[in-house]
Amino acid sequence: MGGPRASFLCMRVFLDFEASSLGEGGFPVEVAWVFEHGRSETHLIRPAPDWTEWDPEAQAIHRISREQLEAEGADHADVAARMLDQLSGHALYVTAPSWDGQWLSRLLRAAGLPRHALRLKDSDEAHREAALNVLEVLGVRDDPEAVAERLIAQARLNVLPETPAHRALADAEAERQVCLEVQRLAREAVKASRWNRA
């Protein structure tokens, strides 16, 4: 008999980190993820003992203090284990794969886990795939790749705030909203195309 993963379905998940600094010794201070259907989690991360690099300018942006992490953060190893449990096998998307990948790697290694246990892709890939799925299923005749790029640009204008929140959950949710808006715009584009041909 299969366990809880017997009916496992791979889903898109939008993920974001906030960090202590952009330097080589920067470490993750917050992580959040949002599944495409809306289920989400967010965690403040209590620093590992050797995580010491702290940039006051980074703190001014995300407004998370080291004292708050010590008081309210979850143990870094527990956060890493939770991520593996919840996110393994899903398609994980971030807006800055090089930065977010660096902080994910630091978190996993500090917890004694393989640094490539989870892999990140660029969120634009998720938006492009979402647009193409709709366009192809509904039979768009124009160049689907070009249409998808236009839809992604429009969705970002429609949905994203002028200034990012610089909090992990809000920024991850914003990318999920872009993906939903891309799908909505794709359906509208197909509908308009059919109307013009009628």
GUDO-363402 format. One record per residue: residue number from 1; z, x, y of N, C-alpha, C, CB in turn. Coordinates in Angstrom, 1 decimal. Each point is the difference from the previous one (the first is absolute). Glycine has a CB too. Example, Ala and Ser with C-alpha at 12.3 -4.5 7.8 and 13.67 -1.06 7.14 Angstrom:
2
NODE num    n_w    n_u    n_v   ca_w   ca_u   ca_v    c_w    c_u    c_v   cb_w   cb_u   cb_v
NODE   1    7.8   13.2   -5.7    0.0   -0.9    1.2    0.0    0.9    1.2    1.2   -1.9   -1.2
NODE   2   -1.9    1.5    2.3    0.0    0.9    1.1    0.8   -0.8    1.1   -2.2    1.2   -0.6
***
This chain:
198
NODE num    n_w    n_u    n_v   ca_w   ca_u   ca_v    c_w    c_u    c_v   cb_w   cb_u   cb_v
NODE   1    0.0    0.8   -1.2    0.0   -0.8    1.2    0.0    0.9    1.2    1.2   -1.9   -1.2
NODE   2   -2.0    1.6    2.2   -0.1    0.8    1.2    1.2   -0.2    0.9   -2.5   -0.1   -0.1
NODE   3    2.8    1.1    0.9    1.1   -0.1    1.0   -0.5   -0.6    1.3    1.0    2.0   -1.0
NODE   4   -0.3   -1.8    2.0   -0.3   -0.7    1.3   -1.3    0.5    0.6    2.4   -0.2    0.4
NODE   5   -3.0    1.3   -0.9   -1.3    0.5    0.5   -1.2   -0.5   -0.8    1.2    2.0    0.9
NODE   6   -0.9   -2.9   -1.9   -1.1   -0.4   -0.9   -1.1   -0.7    0.7    1.7   -0.2   -1.8
NODE   7   -1.3   -0.6    2.9   -1.0   -0.7    0.7   -0.3    0.6    1.4    0.7   -2.1   -1.2
NODE   8   -0.6    3.5    1.2   -0.1    0.8    1.2   -1.3   -0.2    0.7    1.5    1.6   -1.0
NODE   9   -1.5   -1.8    2.3   -1.3   -0.2    0.8    0.1    1.0    1.1   -0.2   -2.4   -0.6
NODE  10   -0.9    3.3    0.6   -0.1    1.0    1.1   -0.2   -0.7    1.3   -0.9    1.8   -1.6
NODE  11    1.6   -1.5    2.6   -0.1   -0.6    1.3   -0.1    1.1    1.1    1.2   -2.1   -0.8
NODE  12   -1.8    1.7    2.0    0.0    0.8    1.1    1.4    0.0    0.6   -2.4   -0.4    0.5
NODE  13    2.9    1.5   -0.1    1.3    0.1    0.7   -0.2    0.9    1.2    1.3   -0.3   -2.2
NODE  14   -0.8   -0.2    3.4   -0.1    0.8    1.2    1.4    0.7    0.2   -1.8   -1.6    1.0
NODE  15    1.8    2.9   -0.7    1.2    0.7    0.0    0.1    0.9    1.3    0.1    0.0   -2.5
NODE  16    1.1    0.2    3.0    0.1    0.9    1.2    1.3    0.7   -0.1   -1.4   -1.6    1.3
NODE  17    1.4    2.8   -0.7    1.2    0.9    0.1    0.3    0.2    1.5   -0.4    1.1   -2.2
NODE  18    1.6   -0.9    2.6    0.4    0.6    1.2    0.7    1.3   -0.4    0.3   -2.2    1.3
NODE  19   -0.4    3.2   -0.4    0.4    1.4   -0.4    0.9    0.6    1.1   -2.0    0.3   -1.3
NODE  20    2.7    0.7    0.9    1.0    0.7    0.9   -0.8    0.9    1.1    1.7    0.0   -1.8
NODE  21   -2.9    0.5    1.4   -0.8    0.8    0.9   -1.4    0.1   -0.6    2.1    1.3    0.8
NODE  22   -3.0   -0.7    0.0   -1.3    0.3   -0.5   -0.1    1.4   -0.4   -1.0   -1.8    1.4
NODE  23    2.1    2.5   -1.4    0.0    1.4   -0.4   -0.1    0.2   -1.5    1.3    0.6    2.0
NODE  24   -1.4    0.7   -2.5   -0.1    0.3   -1.4    1.2   -0.5   -0.7   -1.4    2.0    0.5
NODE  25    2.6   -2.0    0.1    1.2   -0.4   -0.6    0.4   -1.5    0.2    0.7    2.3    0.2
NODE  26   -1.6   -3.0    0.4    0.2   -1.5    0.2    0.2   -0.7   -1.3   -1.3    0.1    2.1
NODE  27    2.2   -1.1   -2.1    0.3   -0.8   -1.2   -0.1   -1.5    0.3    1.4    1.9   -0.9
NODE  28   -1.5   -2.7   -0.2   -0.1   -1.4    0.2    1.4   -0.6    0.4   -1.9   -0.1   -1.6
NODE  29    1.9   -0.8    2.6    1.3   -0.6    0.4   -0.1   -1.5   -0.4    0.3    1.7    1.9
NODE  30   -1.5   -2.3   -2.0   -0.1   -1.4   -0.3   -1.3   -0.2   -0.8    1.3   -0.7    2.1
NODE  31   -1.3   -0.2   -3.1   -1.2   -0.4   -0.7    0.0   -1.5   -0.1   -0.1    2.3   -1.2
NODE  32   -1.1   -2.9    1.2   -0.1   -1.4   -0.3   -1.4   -0.2   -0.6    1.5   -0.6    1.9
NODE  33   -1.5   -0.5   -2.7   -1.3   -0.4   -0.6   -0.1   -1.5    0.0   -0.1    2.1   -1.4
NODE  34   -1.2   -2.6    1.5   -0.3   -1.4    0.0   -1.1   -0.2   -1.0    0.7   -0.3    2.4
NODE  35   -0.5   -0.6   -3.4   -1.0   -0.3   -1.0   -1.0   -1.0    0.7    1.5    0.3   -1.9
NODE  36   -2.7   -0.4    1.4   -1.0   -0.8    0.7    0.4   -1.4    0.1   -1.8    1.5   -0.8
NODE  37    2.6   -2.0   -0.1    0.5   -1.4    0.0    1.2   -0.2    0.9   -0.9   -0.3   -2.3
NODE  38    1.4    1.4    2.9    1.1   -0.1    1.0    1.3    0.5   -0.4   -1.2   -1.9    0.8
NODE  39    1.5    2.1   -2.1    1.3    0.5   -0.4    0.2    1.4    0.6    0.0   -1.4   -2.1
NODE  40    1.2    1.7    2.6    0.2    1.3    0.7    1.4    0.5   -0.3   -1.6   -0.7    1.8
NODE  41    1.7    2.0   -1.5    1.3    0.7    0.0    0.0    1.1    1.0    0.3   -0.5   -2.5
NODE  42    0.9    0.8    3.1    0.1    1.1    0.9    1.3    0.7   -0.3   -1.4   -1.2    1.8
NODE  43    1.4    2.5   -1.6    1.2    0.8   -0.3    0.2    1.1    1.0   -0.3   -0.5   -2.4
NODE  44    1.4    0.6    3.0    0.4    1.2    0.7    0.4    1.1   -1.1    0.8   -1.3    2.1
NODE  45   -1.1    2.5   -1.8    0.2    1.1   -1.0    1.0    1.0    0.4   -2.4   -0.3   -0.8
NODE  46    3.5    0.4    0.1    1.0    1.0    0.3   -0.5    1.3   -0.3    1.9   -1.6   -0.4
NODE  47   -1.9    2.6    1.3   -0.6    1.3   -0.3    0.6    0.7   -1.1   -0.6    0.1    2.4
NODE  48   -0.3    0.6   -3.2    0.5    1.0   -1.0    0.7    1.1    0.7   -1.9   -0.6   -1.6
NODE  49    2.8    1.3    0.9    0.8    1.1    0.7   -0.8    1.0    0.7    1.7   -0.3   -1.7
NODE  50   -2.9    0.7    1.2   -0.8    1.0    0.7   -1.0   -0.5    1.0    0.3    1.4   -2.1
NODE  51   -0.2   -2.7    2.4   -0.9   -0.6    1.0    0.7    0.2    1.3   -1.1   -1.7   -1.7
NODE  52    0.6    2.6    2.5    0.8    0.3    1.3   -0.9   -0.1    1.2    1.5    1.4   -1.3
NODE  53   -2.8   -1.4    1.2   -0.8    0.1    1.2    0.0   -1.4    0.7   -1.5    1.8   -1.0
NODE  54    1.9   -1.8    2.3    0.1   -1.2    0.7   -0.6    0.2    1.4    2.1   -0.7   -1.3
NODE  55   -3.0   -0.2    1.7   -0.7    0.0    1.3    0.5   -1.2    0.8   -2.0    1.2   -1.0
NODE  56    2.7   -0.9    2.1    0.4   -1.1    0.9   -1.1   -0.9    0.5    1.9    1.4    0.7
NODE  57   -3.1   -0.8   -0.6   -1.2   -0.8    0.5   -0.4   -1.0   -1.1   -0.8    1.9    1.5
NODE  58    0.9   -1.5   -2.8   -0.3   -0.9   -1.0    1.0   -1.1    0.0   -1.0    1.8   -1.4
NODE  59    2.3   -1.5    1.5    1.0   -1.0    0.1   -0.2   -1.0    1.1    1.6    1.6   -1.0
NODE  60   -2.1   -1.1    2.2   -0.2   -0.9    1.1   -1.1   -1.0   -0.3    0.7    1.9    1.5
NODE  61   -1.6   -1.5   -2.4   -1.1   -0.9   -0.4    0.4   -1.1   -1.0   -1.6    1.9    0.4
NODE  62    2.3   -1.4   -1.5    0.4   -1.0   -1.0    1.4   -0.6    0.2   -1.5    1.2   -1.6
NODE  63    2.2   -0.6    2.5    1.4   -0.5    0.4    0.9    0.0   -1.2   -1.0   -1.4    1.8
NODE  64    0.9    2.3   -2.7    0.9    0.1   -1.2    0.8    1.3    0.2   -1.5   -1.4   -1.6
NODE  65    2.8    1.4    1.7    0.7    1.2    0.1    0.5    0.6   -1.3    0.8   -0.9    2.2
NODE  66   -0.5    2.2   -2.2    0.4    0.6   -1.2    1.4   -0.6   -0.4   -1.2    2.1    0.6
NODE  67    2.0   -2.5    0.3    1.3   -0.6   -0.3   -0.2   -1.4   -0.7    1.0    1.2    2.0
NODE  68   -2.0   -1.9   -1.5   -0.3   -1.3   -0.7   -0.5    0.2   -1.4   -0.6   -0.9    2.2
NODE  69   -0.2    1.9   -2.4   -0.4    0.3   -1.4    1.2    0.4   -0.9   -2.2    0.8    0.9
NODE  70    3.1    0.0   -0.4    1.2    0.3   -0.8    0.9   -1.2   -0.3   -0.1    2.3    1.1
NODE  71    0.1   -3.2   -0.1    0.9   -1.2   -0.2   -0.6   -1.1   -0.8    1.0    0.6    2.2
NODE  72   -2.4   -0.8   -2.0   -0.6   -1.2   -0.5   -1.1    0.3   -1.0    0.5   -1.1    2.1
NODE  73   -0.9    2.4   -2.2   -1.2    0.3   -0.9    0.4    0.0   -1.5   -0.9    1.4    1.9
NODE  74   -0.1   -1.7   -2.7    0.2    0.1   -1.4   -0.3    1.4   -0.5   -0.7   -2.4   -0.3
NODE  75    1.4    2.8   -0.8   -0.2    1.3   -0.5   -1.5    0.3   -0.2    2.3   -0.1   -1.1
NODE  76   -2.8    1.3    1.5   -1.4    0.3   -0.1   -0.5   -0.2   -1.5    0.2    1.6    2.0
NODE  77    0.6   -1.2   -2.9   -0.5   -0.1   -1.4   -0.1   -1.5   -0.5    1.1    2.2   -0.5
NODE  78   -0.2   -3.0    1.0   -0.1   -1.4   -0.3   -1.2   -0.7    0.6    2.5   -0.1   -0.1
NODE  79   -2.9    0.5    1.3   -1.2   -0.5    0.7   -1.2    0.4   -0.8    1.1    0.1    2.3
NODE  80   -1.2    1.2   -2.7   -1.1    0.5   -0.8   -0.1   -0.7   -1.3    0.2    2.2    1.1
NODE  81    0.9   -2.5   -1.8   -0.1   -0.7   -1.3   -0.4   -1.4    0.2    1.8    1.5   -0.8
NODE  82   -1.3   -2.1    1.9   -0.5   -1.4    0.3   -1.5   -0.1    0.3    2.3   -0.5    0.9
NODE  83   -2.8    1.5   -0.2   -1.4    0.0    0.3   -0.8    0.1   -1.3    0.4    1.1    2.2
NODE  84    0.0   -0.2   -3.1   -0.7    0.2   -1.3    0.0   -1.3   -0.8    0.6    2.4    0.0
NODE  85    0.6   -3.0    0.0    0.2   -1.3   -0.8   -0.9   -1.1    0.6    2.3    0.7   -0.6
NODE  86   -2.4   -0.8    1.9   -0.7   -1.2    0.6   -1.5    0.3    0.2    2.2   -0.6    1.1
NODE  87   -2.5    1.9   -0.9   -1.4    0.2    0.5   -0.9    0.7   -1.0    1.0    0.2    2.2
NODE  88   -0.5    0.3   -3.3   -0.9    0.6   -1.0   -1.0   -0.9   -0.5    1.9    1.5   -0.7
NODE  89   -3.1   -1.0    0.7   -1.1   -0.9   -0.5   -0.7   -0.8    1.0    1.1    0.0   -2.1
NODE  90   -0.6   -0.1    3.3   -0.6   -0.7    1.1   -0.8    0.9    0.8    1.9   -1.7    0.0
NODE  91   -2.8    1.1    0.8   -0.8    0.8    1.0    0.7    0.1    1.3   -2.2   -0.8   -1.1
NODE  92    2.6    2.0    1.5    0.9    0.2    1.1   -0.8    0.5    1.2    1.9    0.5   -1.5
NODE  93   -1.8   -1.2    2.7   -0.8    0.4    1.1    0.9    0.3    1.2   -1.9   -1.5   -0.8
NODE  94    1.5    2.5    1.6    0.7    0.4    1.2   -1.0    0.3    1.1    1.9    1.0   -1.4
NODE  95   -1.5   -0.9    2.6   -0.9    0.2    1.1   -0.2    1.5    0.2    0.7   -2.1    1.1
NODE  96    0.2    3.0   -1.5   -0.2    1.4    0.1    0.4    0.7   -1.3    0.6   -0.2    2.5
NODE  97   -1.6    0.3   -3.4    0.3    0.5   -1.3    0.6    1.4    0.0   -1.8   -1.4   -0.9
NODE  98    1.3    2.3    1.8    0.5    1.4    0.0    1.5    0.0    0.3   -2.3    0.8    0.6
NODE  99    2.7   -1.5    0.5    1.4    0.0    0.4    0.9   -0.8   -1.0   -0.8    0.2    2.4
NODE 100    0.3   -1.4   -2.7    0.9   -0.8   -0.9    0.0    0.6   -1.4   -0.6   -2.0    1.3
NODE 101   -0.5    2.7   -1.7    0.1    0.7   -1.3    1.0    1.2    0.0   -2.4   -0.7   -0.3
NODE 102    2.5    1.3    1.5    0.9    1.1    0.1    1.5   -0.5   -0.2   -1.7    1.2    1.5
NODE 103    2.0   -2.3   -0.8    1.3   -0.5   -0.1    0.3   -0.6   -1.4    0.0   -0.5    2.5
NODE 104   -1.0   -0.2   -3.1    0.2   -0.5   -1.3    0.3    1.2   -1.0   -1.5   -2.0    0.5
NODE 105    0.7    3.0   -0.4    0.2    1.2   -0.8    1.4    0.6    0.1   -2.5    0.4    0.2
NODE 106    2.9   -0.3    1.1    1.3    0.6    0.2    1.1   -0.9   -0.6   -0.8    1.0    2.1
NODE 107    0.7   -2.3   -2.0    1.0   -0.9   -0.6    0.0    0.1   -1.5   -0.3   -1.6    2.0
NODE 108   -0.9    1.6   -2.6    0.0    0.0   -1.5    0.5    1.3   -0.5   -1.9   -1.5    0.1
NODE 109    1.5    2.6    0.5    0.5    1.3   -0.4    1.5    0.2    0.1   -2.2    1.0    0.6
NODE 110    2.8   -1.5    0.5    1.4    0.1    0.2    0.8   -0.8   -1.0   -0.4    0.3    2.4
NODE 111   -0.3   -1.4   -3.0    0.6   -0.8   -1.0   -0.2    0.5   -1.4   -0.3   -1.9    1.5
NODE 112   -0.4    3.1   -1.6   -0.3    0.5   -1.3   -1.2   -0.7   -0.7    2.4    0.7   -0.1
NODE 113   -3.2   -1.4    0.8   -1.1   -0.7   -0.6   -1.3    0.7    0.3    1.2   -2.2    0.3
NODE 114   -2.3    2.0   -1.1   -1.3    0.6    0.3   -0.5   -0.4    1.3   -0.5    0.1   -2.4
NODE 115    0.0    0.9    3.2   -0.4   -0.3    1.4   -1.3   -0.9    0.0    1.0    2.2    0.7
NODE 116   -1.7   -2.3   -1.8   -1.2   -0.9    0.0    0.2   -1.2   -0.9   -1.4    2.0    0.3
NODE 117    2.7   -2.4   -0.4    0.3   -1.2   -0.8   -0.5   -1.2    0.6    2.1    1.1   -0.8
NODE 118   -2.3   -1.1    2.1   -0.6   -1.1    0.8   -1.1    0.6    0.8    2.1   -1.4    0.0
NODE 119   -3.2    0.7    0.2   -1.1    0.6    0.8   -0.4   -1.0    1.1   -0.9    1.3   -2.0
NODE 120    0.6   -0.7    3.1   -0.3   -0.9    1.2   -1.5    0.1    0.4    2.4    0.4    0.8
NODE 121   -2.9   -1.5   -0.4   -1.4   -0.1    0.5    0.1   -0.5    1.5   -1.0   -0.5   -2.4
NODE 122   -0.1    0.8    3.1   -0.2   -0.5    1.3   -0.1   -1.5    0.1   -1.1    2.2    0.6
NODE 123    1.9   -2.8    0.3   -0.1   -1.5    0.1   -1.3   -0.5    0.3    2.3    0.1    0.7
NODE 124   -3.2    0.7    0.0   -1.3   -0.5    0.3   -0.8   -0.3   -1.3    0.0    1.4    2.1
NODE 125    0.3   -0.6   -3.2   -0.6   -0.3   -1.3    0.3   -1.4   -0.5    0.1    2.4   -0.5
NODE 126    1.2   -2.8    0.7    0.4   -1.4   -0.4   -0.7   -1.0    0.8    2.2    0.9   -0.6
NODE 127   -2.3   -0.7    2.0   -0.7   -1.0    0.8   -1.5   -0.1   -0.3    1.7    0.5    1.8
NODE 128   -2.3    0.7   -2.1   -1.4    0.0   -0.3   -0.3   -0.7   -1.4   -0.3    2.2    1.2
NODE 129    1.2   -1.9   -2.1   -0.1   -0.7   -1.3    0.2   -1.5    0.1    0.8    2.1   -1.1
NODE 130    0.1   -2.5    1.9    0.3   -1.4    0.2   -1.2   -0.7    0.6    2.4    0.5    0.3
NODE 131   -3.0    0.1    0.7   -1.2   -0.6    0.7   -1.2   -0.1   -1.0    0.8    1.0    2.2
NODE 132   -1.0    0.1   -2.9   -1.2    0.0   -0.9    0.2   -1.0   -1.2   -0.4    2.4    0.6
NODE 133    1.6   -2.5   -1.0    0.2   -1.0   -1.1   -0.4   -1.4    0.5    1.9    1.4   -0.9
NODE 134   -1.5   -1.8    2.1   -0.3   -1.3    0.5   -1.5   -0.1    0.2    2.2   -0.2    1.1
NODE 135   -2.8    1.2   -0.4   -1.4    0.0    0.3   -0.9   -0.1   -1.2    0.5    1.3    2.1
NODE 136   -0.1   -0.5   -3.1   -0.9    0.0   -1.2    0.2   -1.2   -0.8    0.2    2.4   -0.1
NODE 137    1.0   -2.9   -0.1    0.2   -1.3   -0.7   -0.7   -1.1    0.6    2.2    0.8   -0.7
NODE 138   -2.2   -0.9    2.1   -0.6   -1.1    0.7   -1.5    0.3    0.3    2.3   -0.6    0.9
NODE 139   -2.8    1.7   -1.3   -1.4    0.3    0.1   -0.6    0.3    1.4   -0.1   -1.5   -1.9
NODE 140    0.8    2.3    2.7   -0.6    0.4    1.3   -1.3    0.8   -0.2    2.4    0.0    1.0
NODE 141   -3.3   -0.2   -0.2   -1.3    0.6   -0.1   -0.2    1.3    0.8   -0.9   -2.2   -0.5
NODE 142    1.7    2.3    1.6   -0.1    1.2    0.8    0.6    1.2   -0.7    0.1   -1.4    2.1
NODE 143   -0.2    2.6   -1.6    0.6    1.2   -0.5    1.5   -0.2   -0.1   -1.8    1.5    0.9
NODE 144    2.4   -1.7   -2.1    1.4   -0.3   -0.1    0.9    1.1    0.5   -0.5   -1.4   -2.0
NODE 145    0.2    2.6    1.9    0.8    1.1    0.4    0.1    0.0    1.6   -0.7    1.4   -2.0
NODE 146   -0.4   -1.6    2.6    0.0    0.0    1.5    0.7   -1.3    0.5   -2.2    1.2    0.0
NODE 147    2.0   -2.3   -0.7    0.8   -1.2    0.4    1.5    0.2   -0.2   -2.0   -1.4   -0.6
NODE 148    2.4    2.0   -0.5    1.4    0.3   -0.2    0.6    0.9    1.1   -0.4   -0.2   -2.5
NODE 149   -0.3    1.2    2.9    0.5    0.9    1.0    0.2   -0.8    1.3   -1.1    2.0   -1.0
NODE 150    0.2   -2.9    1.4    0.2   -0.8    1.2    1.2   -0.9   -0.1   -2.5    0.1    0.4
NODE 151    2.6   -0.7   -1.6    1.1   -0.9   -0.2    1.4    0.7    0.1   -1.5   -1.4   -1.5
NODE 152    1.6    2.6    0.9    1.2    0.7    0.1    0.4    0.3    1.4   -0.5    1.0   -2.2
NODE 153   -0.5   -0.5    3.0    0.3    0.3    1.4    0.4   -1.2    0.8   -1.7    1.8   -0.1
NODE 154    1.1   -3.0   -0.2    0.4   -1.2    0.7    1.3   -0.5   -0.5   -2.4   -0.6    0.2
NODE 155    2.7    0.8   -1.5    1.4   -0.5   -0.5    1.1    0.9    0.7   -1.1   -0.7   -2.2
NODE 156    0.8    2.0    2.4    1.0    0.8    0.6    0.3   -0.5    1.4   -0.7    2.0   -1.4
NODE 157   -0.4   -2.3    2.1    0.1   -0.5    1.4    0.8   -1.3    0.0   -2.1    1.2    0.7
NODE 158    1.8   -2.0   -1.6    0.7   -1.4    0.0    1.4    0.1   -0.4   -2.2   -0.9   -0.6
NODE 159    2.6    1.8   -0.2    1.3   -0.1   -0.7    1.0    1.1    0.5   -1.1   -0.9   -2.0
NODE 160    0.7    2.1    2.2    0.9    1.1    0.3    0.6   -0.1    1.4   -1.2    1.4   -1.7
NODE 161    2.5   -1.1    1.9    0.5    0.1    1.3   -0.5    1.2    0.7    2.1   -1.2   -0.7
NODE 162   -2.1    1.2    2.1   -0.5    1.2    0.7    0.8    1.2   -0.3   -0.7   -1.5    1.8
NODE 163    2.0    1.4   -2.1    0.9    1.1   -0.3    0.6   -0.3   -1.4    0.4    0.6    2.4
NODE 164   -0.6    0.3   -3.4    0.7   -0.2   -1.3    1.5   -0.1    0.2   -1.9    1.2   -1.1
NODE 165    2.5   -2.0    0.2    1.5   -0.1    0.0    0.7    1.3   -0.3   -0.3   -2.4   -0.6
NODE 166   -0.3    3.2   -0.2    0.6    1.3   -0.4    1.3   -0.3   -0.8   -1.0    1.2    1.9
NODE 167    1.0   -2.3   -2.6    0.9   -0.3   -1.1   -0.8   -0.3   -1.2    1.8   -0.9    1.6
NODE 168   -1.3    1.3   -2.7   -0.8    0.0   -1.3   -0.4   -1.3   -0.4    1.2    2.0   -0.7
NODE 169   -0.3   -3.0    0.7   -0.4   -1.3   -0.5   -1.0   -0.7    1.0    2.2   -0.2   -1.1
NODE 170   -1.9    0.3    2.4   -1.0   -0.7    0.9   -1.3    0.6    0.0    1.9   -0.5    1.5
NODE 171   -2.0    1.8   -1.7   -1.3    0.7    0.0   -0.8   -0.3   -1.3    0.9    1.8    1.5
NODE 172   -0.1   -1.8   -2.7   -0.6   -0.4   -1.2   -0.5   -1.4    0.0    1.4    1.6   -1.2
NODE 173   -0.6   -2.5    1.7   -0.5   -1.4    0.1   -1.2   -0.2    0.9    2.4   -0.7   -0.3
NODE 174   -2.5    1.5    1.4   -1.1   -0.1    0.9   -1.3    0.3   -0.8    1.4    0.7    1.9
NODE 175   -1.3    0.3   -2.8   -1.2    0.4   -0.8   -0.4   -1.1   -1.0    0.6    2.4    0.3
NODE 176    0.4   -3.1   -0.8   -0.3   -1.1   -0.9   -0.6   -1.1    0.8    2.0    0.5   -1.4
NODE 177   -1.6   -0.8    2.6   -0.6   -1.0    0.9   -1.5    0.3    0.3    2.3   -0.5    1.0
NODE 178   -2.6    1.8   -0.8   -1.3    0.5    0.2   -0.9   -0.4   -1.2    0.8    1.9    1.5
NODE 179   -0.3   -1.7   -2.7   -0.7   -0.3   -1.2   -0.3   -1.5   -0.1    1.1    2.1   -1.1
NODE 180   -0.1   -2.9    1.4   -0.2   -1.4   -0.1   -1.0   -0.5    1.1    2.4   -0.2   -0.9
NODE 181   -2.3    0.8    2.0   -1.0   -0.3    1.1   -1.4    0.4   -0.3    1.8    0.2    1.6
NODE 182   -1.9    0.9   -2.3   -1.4    0.5   -0.4   -0.6   -1.0   -1.0    0.7    2.4    0.3
NODE 183    0.2   -2.9   -1.2   -0.5   -1.0   -1.0   -0.4   -1.3    0.7    1.4    1.0   -1.7
NODE 184   -0.6   -1.4    2.7   -0.3   -1.3    0.7   -1.3    0.2    0.8    2.4   -0.5    0.2
NODE 185   -2.6    1.6    0.5   -1.2    0.3    0.7   -1.2    0.1   -0.9    1.3    1.2    1.7
NODE 186   -1.2   -0.7   -2.9   -1.1    0.1   -0.9   -0.4   -1.4   -0.4    0.8    2.3   -0.8
NODE 187    0.1   -3.1    0.5   -0.3   -1.4   -0.4   -0.8   -0.7    1.2    2.0   -0.1   -1.6
NODE 188   -1.5    0.3    2.8   -0.6   -0.6    1.2   -1.4    0.6    0.2    2.2   -0.3    1.0
NODE 189   -2.4    1.6   -1.3   -1.3    0.6    0.2   -1.0   -0.6   -1.0    1.1    2.1    0.8
NODE 190   -0.7   -2.3   -2.0   -0.9   -0.6   -1.1   -0.3   -1.4    0.4    1.0    1.5   -1.8
NODE 191    0.0   -2.3    2.3   -0.3   -1.3    0.4   -1.0   -0.1    1.1    2.4   -0.6   -0.7
NODE 192   -2.2    1.5    1.7   -0.9    0.0    1.1   -1.4    0.4   -0.4    1.9    0.5    1.5
NODE 193   -2.0    0.4   -2.4   -1.3    0.5   -0.5   -0.7   -1.1   -0.7    0.9    2.3   -0.2
NODE 194   -0.2   -3.1   -0.6   -0.6   -1.1   -0.7   -0.5   -1.1    1.0    1.5    0.5   -2.1
NODE 195   -0.6   -0.8    3.1   -0.4   -1.0    1.0   -1.3    0.4    0.7    2.5   -0.6    0.3
NODE 196   -2.6    1.9    0.1   -1.2    0.4    0.7   -1.2    0.0   -0.9    1.4    1.5    1.4
NODE 197   -1.3   -1.4   -2.7   -1.2   -0.1   -0.9   -0.4   -1.4   -0.3    0.7    2.2   -0.9
NODE 198    0.3   -3.2    1.2   -0.3   -1.4   -0.4   -1.1   -0.6    0.8    2.4   -0.2   -0.7
***
